[in-house]
Every structure is written in C-alpha cells, then in structure tokens.
C-alpha cells in the first residue's frame, strides 16, 4: 500500500505512516482516531474525528492548544528579559 497523504487547507502536508496492512492507527475512541504521521521530517500524531458531528470537539481542542502555545511564547519572552536583566522578576518569589 502506498502512503496516505493529506493536505490541509493551510498548506500542511501530512503523510500517514503505515505498512502493507494500511495506515498506522495508534489509538481511537468513539469520537476520534489517532494516526502516526510525518509532517516535513517531524513525526507527529494526526487526530481525525470519527464523524462530522465530532469536528467541533477537535476545533475546540485546536483553539485551546493555540492559546497555550501563545501563552508559552509570551512567558518565554518575559523569561528572556529576566535572564538579560536578573534584577527584574516575573511576578513571583
């Protein structure tokens, strides 16, 4: 079996890894399935909703993960400032 390739509307290209038996499913629930995949040269997990009705759950998850990533980047910027100027604090002792 050849690789299964998915392309996202945003331009991401995901290759679902597998063997002659098919794509490598690494987990599933009633709401979604997890597959081992590669994006560029990085291994990652692709989460696919079991049905169209479950897409809202994945959208919500994506939003929360994006918020966490943005907050982590903000904190990293603050930490970089503290490393450069140790006299400054990050609001905790």
N, C-alpha and C positions, 0 to 999 in steps of 0.2 A: 504494500500500500504506500502511496506517495504521501508526503507531508500535507497536512491540512493547514492552509494559510488563510488567516482572517485579516482584513484591512479595516481599520476603524475610520469613521468619517473625518477624524482629526489627522489622519495620515499615518497612524501607527500600524505596523505590520507585525503580526503575531504568527509564529509557526508552532502549531500544537505538536508536541513530540509524541512519538508512538513507535509501534513496530508493525509487523505484518498483520497483527490482530486488530489494529486500529489505534485511535488516539489514546494517550496515556491518561486515563481518569484516575486522579489521586484521592478523590472524595466526592461525596454527594449527600444532599439532604432532600427533603421534599420540595425545597424552594430553589436549589441551585446545584450545579455540578462544578467541580474543580478539576482543571487540567494542567499538567506540566507543559510549559511552553517556553519559547525563546523570543525575545524582542531584541533586535540587533544581536549582540553577543551575550546578552544577560538572560539568565534563567529567571523565570517568574511563574506565578500562578495566575491562570485565567479563570475567572468566575463567570459562569453563564447561567442566567435564570432558566428555571425549568419550564416556565411558561411566560407569555407576555404579561400576564397579570402580576408576576413577581418582579418585573423590571423596576417598579417603584422602590422596592427594598434595596436593590443594587444601586439605584441613583442616590438614595439617601446615604448609603454607605460611602459612595464615592465623594459626596459632599462633605461628610464628616472627616474622611481621610484627607481631603484637600485642606479643610480648616486646620487640622492637626499639623499638616506639613507647613502651612503658612505661619502658624504659631511657633513651631520649632525653628523656622528660619529667623523669625523676629527675635527669639531668645538667643539664638546663635550670634546675631548681630550685636545684641547687648553684651553678651559674654565676651565677644572680641574686643569691645570697648573697654571692659573691665580688665582684660589681660593687658591691654595697652596702657591703661591708667589704673593701677591697683588700688588707688585711693578711693575710687568710685565703688559703689555697692549695687547689687541687683535687688534691693528691697528685702533682703533677708540677712540674718546674722549667722 
